[in-house]
Amino acid sequence: MRWDKFRKSNNVDDVRGQTSRRGMSFGRSGGGRRLRLPRGRGGKVSIWGIVIMVGIAWLLGINPLDLLMGGGGTQQPAQQTQSSGTYKSSADETKKIQFVQEVLGSTEDIWHQIFKEMGRTYQEPKLQVFKNLTTATACGQQTSAAGPFYCPPDKKIFIDLAFFNQMDREFGVKGEFARAYVIAHEVGHHVQNILGISGKVQQQRSRLSREEGNKLSVKIELQADCFAGVWAKRAEDQVGYLEEGDVQSAIKAATAIGDDNLQKKAQGYVVPESFTHGTSEQRVKWFRKGLQSGDVGQCAFN
């Protein structure tokens, strides 16, 4: 992936090296997601189930604390950041920061273009890179273990660079385009937010059963996958950054994070009514829809 062809974004906030102090934050609101812990046939949560779900949380952009402690929408203790001097970044981390900046810059350029075609103005999201830190957001506590996560009220994406290593180590997903797909997926949630899609879905979910609400969550996630594909197609047409094997690496990532695949690994069986992100087949299908068409109209759901 020739990501050096992209423009570097100025919207990446690097807070690595900051320490924490006690503060207060409000619980999840406006789009925060969590999964139920995998349970055995007897209804008990296994230790291995907890370990596996923490790994899954990394890939799905969910705060493991919300999985283990139940999340919720009440006021709770959180950590807020406090500067502790200049962080000494390794060569590998510096390269990853540049990668994030340039991929985000490309998404900004593409979505500005798309919104202009729609007669609208694109509002760029912020992206916060953090490490070994717990920080307060409008969607609740976020930790380094949270993985990629978009908070609608903040209009901000949160990510720990160590997540990229876990994609490789725990899920066998290699390649920079797979990492770019993850960033573009979170940007897709931002697009949903500023278009008012996620807000409408949240209102609908509040009136539905958990099972029916989960179906709406799946649609939101699949649309974000499609939006990621739209970015990938448009950026390729614009600057020609893709190399052999890039698309396959993103497809492998989409396959790895399908609900059915994750549940099989976590508990040995699947519970379709609990799906919140879609099956591996669905995630690949919707990413391909955007990638092949470059048309946001192909990402609409009923």
C-alpha atoms as a printed R data frame, in Angstrom:
    type eleno elety resid chain resno       x       y      z
1   ATOM     1    CA   MET     A     1   0.000   0.000  0.000
2   ATOM     2    CA   ARG     A     2   1.555   3.278 -1.141
3   ATOM     3    CA   TRP     A     3   0.104   5.444  1.602
4   ATOM     4    CA   ASP     A     4   2.822   8.058  1.177
5   ATOM     5    CA   LYS     A     5   0.698   9.354 -1.720
6   ATOM     6    CA   PHE     A     6  -1.884  10.618  0.749
7   ATOM     7    CA   ARG     A     7  -2.067  14.057  2.332
8   ATOM     8    CA   LYS     A     8  -1.239  14.230  6.029
9   ATOM     9    CA   SER     A     9  -4.157  15.228  8.281
10  ATOM    10    CA   ASN     A    10  -3.818  17.898 10.947
11  ATOM    11    CA   ASN     A    11  -6.638  16.346 12.987
12  ATOM    12    CA   VAL     A    12  -4.626  13.649 14.780
13  ATOM    13    CA   ASP     A    13  -4.161  14.371 18.480
14  ATOM    14    CA   ASP     A    14  -1.254  12.364 19.899
15  ATOM    15    CA   VAL     A    15  -1.650  12.085 23.694
16  ATOM    16    CA   ARG     A    16   0.773   9.215 24.272
17  ATOM    17    CA   GLY     A    17   2.930   9.827 27.294
18  ATOM    18    CA   GLN     A    18   0.225  11.601 29.242
19  ATOM    19    CA   THR     A    19  -0.562  10.386 32.728
20  ATOM    20    CA   SER     A    20  -3.998  10.113 34.310
21  ATOM    21    CA   ARG     A    21  -5.862  11.729 37.145
22  ATOM    22    CA   ARG     A    22  -9.277  11.086 38.661
23  ATOM    23    CA   GLY     A    23 -12.229  12.877 37.185
24  ATOM    24    CA   MET     A    24 -15.827  12.230 36.296
25  ATOM    25    CA   SER     A    25 -17.400  11.296 33.000
26  ATOM    26    CA   PHE     A    26 -20.857  10.354 31.872
27  ATOM    27    CA   GLY     A    27 -21.707   6.843 30.766
28  ATOM    28    CA   ARG     A    28 -22.129   5.766 27.181
29  ATOM    29    CA   SER     A    29 -24.447   7.775 25.014
30  ATOM    30    CA   GLY     A    30 -25.213   8.160 21.356
31  ATOM    31    CA   GLY     A    31 -23.790   5.044 19.746
32  ATOM    32    CA   GLY     A    32 -21.496   3.360 22.281
33  ATOM    33    CA   ARG     A    33 -21.677  -0.412 21.824
34  ATOM    34    CA   ARG     A    34 -20.935  -3.436 23.947
35  ATOM    35    CA   LEU     A    35 -21.331  -7.193 23.639
36  ATOM    36    CA   ARG     A    36 -22.611  -9.748 26.078
37  ATOM    37    CA   LEU     A    37 -19.911 -11.986 27.533
38  ATOM    38    CA   PRO     A    38 -19.867 -15.525 26.098
39  ATOM    39    CA   ARG     A    39 -21.400 -18.003 28.521
40  ATOM    40    CA   GLY     A    40 -21.270 -21.747 28.695
41  ATOM    41    CA   ARG     A    41 -24.297 -23.979 28.419
42  ATOM    42    CA   GLY     A    42 -24.880 -23.603 32.133
43  ATOM    43    CA   GLY     A    43 -24.989 -19.822 31.881
44  ATOM    44    CA   LYS     A    44 -21.650 -19.247 33.606
45  ATOM    45    CA   VAL     A    45 -18.961 -16.948 32.266
46  ATOM    46    CA   SER     A    46 -15.650 -18.785 31.829
47  ATOM    47    CA   ILE     A    47 -12.243 -17.233 32.461
48  ATOM    48    CA   TRP     A    48 -11.203 -18.134 28.920
49  ATOM    49    CA   GLY     A    49 -14.384 -16.512 27.653
50  ATOM    50    CA   ILE     A    50 -13.402 -13.269 29.355
51  ATOM    51    CA   VAL     A    51  -9.882 -13.414 27.937
52  ATOM    52    CA   ILE     A    52 -11.183 -14.045 24.427
53  ATOM    53    CA   MET     A    53 -13.782 -11.285 24.657
54  ATOM    54    CA   VAL     A    54 -11.153  -8.734 25.679
55  ATOM    55    CA   GLY     A    55  -9.325  -9.668 22.489
56  ATOM    56    CA   ILE     A    56 -12.530  -9.354 20.507
57  ATOM    57    CA   ALA     A    57 -13.145  -5.923 22.016
58  ATOM    58    CA   TRP     A    58  -9.863  -4.755 20.541
59  ATOM    59    CA   LEU     A    59 -10.981  -5.604 17.035
60  ATOM    60    CA   LEU     A    60 -14.547  -4.332 17.309
61  ATOM    61    CA   GLY     A    61 -13.662  -1.037 18.951
62  ATOM    62    CA   ILE     A    62 -15.432  -1.791 22.219
63  ATOM    63    CA   ASN     A    63 -14.194  -0.876 25.668
64  ATOM    64    CA   PRO     A    64 -13.417  -4.114 27.580
65  ATOM    65    CA   LEU     A    65 -14.399  -2.337 30.813
66  ATOM    66    CA   ASP     A    66 -17.917  -2.033 29.421
67  ATOM    67    CA   LEU     A    67 -17.921  -5.742 28.678
68  ATOM    68    CA   LEU     A    68 -16.685  -6.730 32.104
69  ATOM    69    CA   MET     A    69 -18.464  -4.088 34.184
70  ATOM    70    CA   GLY     A    70 -21.673  -3.763 32.199
71  ATOM    71    CA   GLY     A    71 -21.241  -0.252 30.726
72  ATOM    72    CA   GLY     A    72 -24.405   1.733 31.227
73  ATOM    73    CA   GLY     A    73 -25.486   5.328 31.040
74  ATOM    74    CA   THR     A    74 -24.821   6.584 34.526
75  ATOM    75    CA   GLN     A    75 -22.176   8.890 35.845
76  ATOM    76    CA   GLN     A    76 -19.055   6.984 36.824
77  ATOM    77    CA   PRO     A    77 -15.412   7.606 37.774
78  ATOM    78    CA   ALA     A    78 -13.078   8.060 34.853
79  ATOM    79    CA   GLN     A    79  -9.572   9.228 34.152
80  ATOM    80    CA   GLN     A    80  -8.689  12.469 32.443
81  ATOM    81    CA   THR     A    81  -5.389  13.228 30.846
82  ATOM    82    CA   GLN     A    82  -2.575  15.285 32.240
83  ATOM    83    CA   SER     A    83   0.653  16.015 30.409
84  ATOM    84    CA   SER     A    84   3.761  14.271 31.682
85  ATOM    85    CA   GLY     A    85   6.306  15.629 29.238
86  ATOM    86    CA   THR     A    86   7.390  14.651 25.755
87  ATOM    87    CA   TYR     A    87   6.747  11.051 24.763
88  ATOM    88    CA   LYS     A    88   9.703   9.279 23.139
89  ATOM    89    CA   SER     A    89   8.231   7.419 20.207
90  ATOM    90    CA   SER     A    90   9.955   4.368 18.742
91  ATOM    91    CA   ALA     A    91  10.717   4.277 15.012
92  ATOM    92    CA   ASP     A    92   7.869   1.791 14.537
93  ATOM    93    CA   GLU     A    93   5.395   3.976 16.429
94  ATOM    94    CA   THR     A    94   6.484   7.062 14.512
95  ATOM    95    CA   LYS     A    95   5.796   5.281 11.242
96  ATOM    96    CA   LYS     A    96   2.371   4.184 12.486
97  ATOM    97    CA   ILE     A    97   1.505   7.752 13.533
98  ATOM    98    CA   GLN     A    98   2.436   8.963 10.051
99  ATOM    99    CA   PHE     A    99   0.326   6.171  8.578
100 ATOM   100    CA   VAL     A   100  -2.699   7.164 10.647
101 ATOM   101    CA   GLN     A   101  -2.237  10.835  9.737
102 ATOM   102    CA   GLU     A   102  -2.036  10.129  6.035
103 ATOM   103    CA   VAL     A   103  -4.895   7.632  5.893
104 ATOM   104    CA   LEU     A   104  -7.083  10.065  7.833
105 ATOM   105    CA   GLY     A   105  -5.982  12.838  5.471
106 ATOM   106    CA   SER     A   106  -7.088  10.749  2.508
107 ATOM   107    CA   THR     A   107 -10.503  10.071  4.064
108 ATOM   108    CA   GLU     A   108 -10.901  13.822  4.608
109 ATOM   109    CA   ASP     A   109 -10.150  14.578  0.963
110 ATOM   110    CA   ILE     A   110 -12.514  11.885 -0.320
111 ATOM   111    CA   TRP     A   111 -15.419  12.717  1.997
112 ATOM   112    CA   HIS     A   112 -15.067  16.447  1.282
113 ATOM   113    CA   GLN     A   113 -15.471  15.546 -2.383
114 ATOM   114    CA   ILE     A   114 -18.476  13.287 -1.762
115 ATOM   115    CA   PHE     A   115 -20.246  15.806  0.476
116 ATOM   116    CA   LYS     A   116 -19.669  18.532 -2.120
117 ATOM   117    CA   GLU     A   117 -21.376  16.293 -4.679
118 ATOM   118    CA   MET     A   118 -24.308  16.048 -2.263
119 ATOM   119    CA   GLY     A   119 -24.419  19.824 -1.831
120 ATOM   120    CA   ARG     A   120 -23.204  19.595  1.758
121 ATOM   121    CA   THR     A   121 -20.094  20.477  3.744
122 ATOM   122    CA   TYR     A   122 -18.051  17.743  5.379
123 ATOM   123    CA   GLN     A   123 -17.059  18.212  9.019
124 ATOM   124    CA   GLU     A   124 -13.739  16.489  9.673
125 ATOM   125    CA   PRO     A   125 -13.475  14.241 12.745
126 ATOM   126    CA   LYS     A   126 -10.648  14.323 15.255
127 ATOM   127    CA   LEU     A   127  -8.592  11.209 15.886
128 ATOM   128    CA   GLN     A   128  -6.885  10.701 19.245
129 ATOM   129    CA   VAL     A   129  -3.939   8.332 19.551
130 ATOM   130    CA   PHE     A   130  -3.354   7.262 23.137
131 ATOM   131    CA   LYS     A   131  -1.376   4.651 25.056
132 ATOM   132    CA   ASN     A   132  -1.625   3.176 28.557
133 ATOM   133    CA   LEU     A   133  -4.225   5.775 29.399
134 ATOM   134    CA   THR     A   134  -7.801   6.001 30.613
135 ATOM   135    CA   THR     A   135  -9.561   9.129 29.470
136 ATOM   136    CA   ALA     A   136 -13.037  10.618 29.789
137 ATOM   137    CA   THR     A   137 -15.214  10.869 26.695
138 ATOM   138    CA   ALA     A   138 -18.867  11.639 26.133
139 ATOM   139    CA   CYS     A   139 -19.295   7.895 25.492
140 ATOM   140    CA   GLY     A   140 -17.833   6.804 28.818
141 ATOM   141    CA   GLN     A   141 -14.372   5.699 29.881
142 ATOM   142    CA   GLN     A   142 -11.891   4.801 27.183
143 ATOM   143    CA   THR     A   143  -8.718   2.822 27.836
144 ATOM   144    CA   SER     A   144  -5.801   1.641 25.747
145 ATOM   145    CA   ALA     A   145  -7.535  -1.736 25.643
146 ATOM   146    CA   ALA     A   146 -10.567  -0.225 23.918
147 ATOM   147    CA   GLY     A   147  -9.210  -0.524 20.396
148 ATOM   148    CA   PRO     A   148 -10.588   1.717 17.633
149 ATOM   149    CA   PHE     A   149 -13.719   3.496 18.775
150 ATOM   150    CA   TYR     A   150 -15.816   6.403 17.499
151 ATOM   151    CA   CYS     A   151 -17.682   8.600 19.963
152 ATOM   152    CA   PRO     A   152 -20.539  10.490 18.223
153 ATOM   153    CA   PRO     A   153 -20.981  13.345 20.754
154 ATOM   154    CA   ASP     A   154 -17.241  14.086 20.637
155 ATOM   155    CA   LYS     A   155 -17.023  13.546 16.860
156 ATOM   156    CA   LYS     A   156 -13.750  11.808 17.629
157 ATOM   157    CA   ILE     A   157 -12.055   8.496 16.865
158 ATOM   158    CA   PHE     A   158  -9.876   6.889 19.558
159 ATOM   159    CA   ILE     A   159  -7.131   4.356 18.845
160 ATOM   160    CA   ASP     A   160  -4.124   2.764 20.514
161 ATOM   161    CA   LEU     A   161  -1.393   1.879 18.010
162 ATOM   162    CA   ALA     A   162  -0.847  -1.468 19.753
163 ATOM   163    CA   PHE     A   163  -4.144  -2.553 18.191
164 ATOM   164    CA   PHE     A   164  -2.397  -2.947 14.853
165 ATOM   165    CA   ASN     A   165   0.000  -5.439 16.412
166 ATOM   166    CA   GLN     A   166  -2.906  -7.391 17.864
167 ATOM   167    CA   MET     A   167  -4.559  -7.641 14.449
168 ATOM   168    CA   ASP     A   168  -1.467  -9.500 13.306
169 ATOM   169    CA   ARG     A   169  -0.747 -11.507 16.460
170 ATOM   170    CA   GLU     A   170  -4.217 -12.565 17.585
171 ATOM   171    CA   PHE     A   171  -6.195 -12.625 14.354
172 ATOM   172    CA   GLY     A   172  -3.539 -13.241 11.696
173 ATOM   173    CA   VAL     A   173  -4.570 -10.109  9.799
174 ATOM   174    CA   LYS     A   174  -1.546  -8.557  8.124
175 ATOM   175    CA   GLY     A   175  -1.083  -5.655  5.742
176 ATOM   176    CA   GLU     A   176  -1.385  -1.894  5.958
177 ATOM   177    CA   PHE     A   177  -4.543  -1.774  3.884
178 ATOM   178    CA   ALA     A   178  -6.282  -3.907  6.530
179 ATOM   179    CA   ARG     A   179  -5.302  -1.233  9.060
180 ATOM   180    CA   ALA     A   180  -6.520   1.495  6.729
181 ATOM   181    CA   TYR     A   181  -9.850  -0.331  6.415
182 ATOM   182    CA   VAL     A   182 -10.250  -0.205 10.199
183 ATOM   183    CA   ILE     A   183  -9.640   3.562 10.266
184 ATOM   184    CA   ALA     A   184 -11.958   4.116  7.296
185 ATOM   185    CA   HIS     A   185 -14.667   2.062  9.037
186 ATOM   186    CA   GLU     A   186 -14.532   4.360 12.081
187 ATOM   187    CA   VAL     A   187 -14.629   7.380  9.779
188 ATOM   188    CA   GLY     A   188 -17.712   5.753  8.265
189 ATOM   189    CA   HIS     A   189 -19.385   5.988 11.668
190 ATOM   190    CA   HIS     A   190 -18.510   9.695 11.722
191 ATOM   191    CA   VAL     A   191 -20.163  10.128  8.332
192 ATOM   192    CA   GLN     A   192 -23.272   8.393  9.688
193 ATOM   193    CA   ASN     A   193 -23.216  10.721 12.664
194 ATOM   194    CA   ILE     A   194 -23.046  14.001 10.752
195 ATOM   195    CA   LEU     A   195 -25.612  12.799  8.221
196 ATOM   196    CA   GLY     A   196 -27.987  12.074 11.099
197 ATOM   197    CA   ILE     A   197 -28.200   8.356 10.328
198 ATOM   198    CA   SER     A   198 -26.817   7.081 13.642
199 ATOM   199    CA   GLY     A   199 -29.059   9.424 15.647
200 ATOM   200    CA   LYS     A   200 -32.191   8.162 13.922
201 ATOM   201    CA   VAL     A   201 -31.126   4.555 14.461
202 ATOM   202    CA   GLN     A   202 -30.519   5.212 18.158
203 ATOM   203    CA   GLN     A   203 -34.044   6.599 18.487
204 ATOM   204    CA   GLN     A   204 -35.489   3.562 16.736
205 ATOM   205    CA   ARG     A   205 -33.496   1.149 18.887
206 ATOM   206    CA   SER     A   206 -34.876   2.689 22.074
207 ATOM   207    CA   ARG     A   207 -38.348   1.526 21.044
208 ATOM   208    CA   LEU     A   208 -37.369  -2.006 20.067
209 ATOM   209    CA   SER     A   209 -36.532  -5.259 21.804
210 ATOM   210    CA   ARG     A   210 -32.877  -6.171 22.238
211 ATOM   211    CA   GLU     A   211 -33.024  -8.641 19.350
212 ATOM   212    CA   GLU     A   212 -34.625  -6.139 16.972
213 ATOM   213    CA   GLY     A   213 -32.241  -3.429 18.177
214 ATOM   214    CA   ASN     A   214 -29.297  -5.701 17.406
215 ATOM   215    CA   LYS     A   215 -30.528  -6.008 13.821
216 ATOM   216    CA   LEU     A   216 -30.339  -2.226 13.481
217 ATOM   217    CA   SER     A   217 -26.842  -2.244 14.956
218 ATOM   218    CA   VAL     A   218 -25.801  -4.754 12.305
219 ATOM   219    CA   LYS     A   219 -27.108  -2.467  9.562
220 ATOM   220    CA   ILE     A   220 -25.145   0.479 10.950
221 ATOM   221    CA   GLU     A   221 -21.924  -1.552 11.067
222 ATOM   222    CA   LEU     A   222 -22.379  -2.951  7.567
223 ATOM   223    CA   GLN     A   223 -23.010   0.517  6.198
224 ATOM   224    CA   ALA     A   224 -19.775   1.728  7.826
225 ATOM   225    CA   ASP     A   225 -18.000  -1.163  6.069
226 ATOM   226    CA   CYS     A   226 -19.550  -0.030  2.786
227 ATOM   227    CA   PHE     A   227 -18.455   3.565  3.415
228 ATOM   228    CA   ALA     A   228 -14.918   2.269  4.039
229 ATOM   229    CA   GLY     A   229 -15.086   0.577  0.641
230 ATOM   230    CA   VAL     A   230 -16.289   3.795 -1.005
231 ATOM   231    CA   TRP     A   231 -13.265   5.632  0.407
232 ATOM   232    CA   ALA     A   232 -10.916   2.877 -0.796
233 ATOM   233    CA   LYS     A   233 -12.312   2.978 -4.348
234 ATOM   234    CA   ARG     A   234 -12.329   6.753 -4.635
235 ATOM   235    CA   ALA     A   235  -8.828   7.105 -3.199
236 ATOM   236    CA   GLU     A   236  -7.527   4.471 -5.625
237 ATOM   237    CA   ASP     A   237  -9.091   6.329 -8.554
238 ATOM   238    CA   GLN     A   238  -7.570   9.568 -7.283
239 ATOM   239    CA   VAL     A   239  -3.975   8.603 -6.498
240 ATOM   240    CA   GLY     A   240  -3.504   4.894 -7.304
241 ATOM   241    CA   TYR     A   241  -2.211   3.653 -3.948
242 ATOM   242    CA   LEU     A   242  -3.220  -0.029 -3.968
243 ATOM   243    CA   GLU     A   243  -0.713  -2.843 -4.435
244 ATOM   244    CA   GLU     A   244  -1.099  -6.564 -5.002
245 ATOM   245    CA   GLY     A   245  -2.645  -8.304 -1.994
246 ATOM   246    CA   ASP     A   246  -4.002  -5.124 -0.394
247 ATOM   247    CA   VAL     A   247  -7.678  -5.777 -1.046
248 ATOM   248    CA   GLN     A   248  -7.366  -9.376  0.136
249 ATOM   249    CA   SER     A   249  -5.861  -8.211  3.444
250 ATOM   250    CA   ALA     A   250  -8.874  -5.965  4.093
251 ATOM   251    CA   ILE     A   251 -11.267  -8.772  3.190
252 ATOM   252    CA   LYS     A   252  -9.441 -11.034  5.628
253 ATOM   253    CA   ALA     A   253  -9.888  -8.378  8.324
254 ATOM   254    CA   ALA     A   254 -13.617  -8.083  7.579
255 ATOM   255    CA   THR     A   255 -13.898 -11.874  7.736
256 ATOM   256    CA   ALA     A   256 -12.026 -12.089 11.042
257 ATOM   257    CA   ILE     A   257 -14.366  -9.664 12.797
258 ATOM   258    CA   GLY     A   258 -17.663 -11.191 11.661
259 ATOM   259    CA   ASP     A   259 -19.927 -11.964 14.630
260 ATOM   260    CA   ASP     A   260 -20.252 -15.615 13.658
261 ATOM   261    CA   ASN     A   261 -16.490 -16.096 13.428
262 ATOM   262    CA   LEU     A   262 -15.856 -14.316 16.722
263 ATOM   263    CA   GLN     A   263 -18.553 -16.223 18.594
264 ATOM   264    CA   LYS     A   264 -17.313 -19.575 17.312
265 ATOM   265    CA   LYS     A   265 -13.831 -18.762 18.597
266 ATOM   266    CA   ALA     A   266 -15.113 -17.438 21.913
267 ATOM   267    CA   GLN     A   267 -17.715 -20.056 22.827
268 ATOM   268    CA   GLY     A   268 -17.786 -22.749 20.156
269 ATOM   269    CA   TYR     A   269 -21.249 -21.882 18.818
270 ATOM   270    CA   VAL     A   270 -23.111 -18.881 17.430
271 ATOM   271    CA   VAL     A   271 -26.175 -17.005 18.650
272 ATOM   272    CA   PRO     A   272 -27.488 -15.099 15.595
273 ATOM   273    CA   GLU     A   273 -29.985 -13.015 17.558
274 ATOM   274    CA   SER     A   274 -27.095 -11.496 19.516
275 ATOM   275    CA   PHE     A   275 -25.170 -10.357 16.414
276 ATOM   276    CA   THR     A   276 -24.378  -6.625 16.480
277 ATOM   277    CA   HIS     A   277 -21.885  -6.228 13.621
278 ATOM   278    CA   GLY     A   278 -22.879  -8.817 11.003
279 ATOM   279    CA   THR     A   279 -21.510 -12.128  9.838
280 ATOM   280    CA   SER     A   280 -18.156 -12.475  8.082
281 ATOM   281    CA   GLU     A   281 -19.975 -12.966  4.776
282 ATOM   282    CA   GLN     A   282 -22.076  -9.841  5.295
283 ATOM   283    CA   ARG     A   283 -19.106  -7.680  6.265
284 ATOM   284    CA   VAL     A   284 -17.134  -8.745  3.205
285 ATOM   285    CA   LYS     A   285 -20.185  -8.252  0.961
286 ATOM   286    CA   TRP     A   286 -20.824  -4.689  2.131
287 ATOM   287    CA   PHE     A   287 -17.176  -3.677  2.012
288 ATOM   288    CA   ARG     A   288 -17.049  -4.977 -1.562
289 ATOM   289    CA   LYS     A   289 -20.218  -3.020 -2.464
290 ATOM   290    CA   GLY     A   290 -18.475   0.220 -1.623
291 ATOM   291    CA   LEU     A   291 -15.131  -0.854 -3.065
292 ATOM   292    CA   GLN     A   292 -16.549  -1.886 -6.428
293 ATOM   293    CA   SER     A   293 -18.908   1.058 -6.877
294 ATOM   294    CA   GLY     A   294 -17.397   4.042 -5.061
295 ATOM   295    CA   ASP     A   295 -21.019   5.119 -4.685
296 ATOM   296    CA   VAL     A   296 -22.504   5.986 -1.283
297 ATOM   297    CA   GLY     A   297 -25.940   5.285 -2.726
298 ATOM   298    CA   GLN     A   298 -25.002   1.592 -2.796
299 ATOM   299    CA   CYS     A   299 -24.555   1.722  0.994
300 ATOM   300    CA   ALA     A   300 -28.175   2.598  1.809
301 ATOM   301    CA   PHE     A   301 -30.143   0.156  3.947
302 ATOM   302    CA   ASN     A   302 -33.892  -0.241  4.444
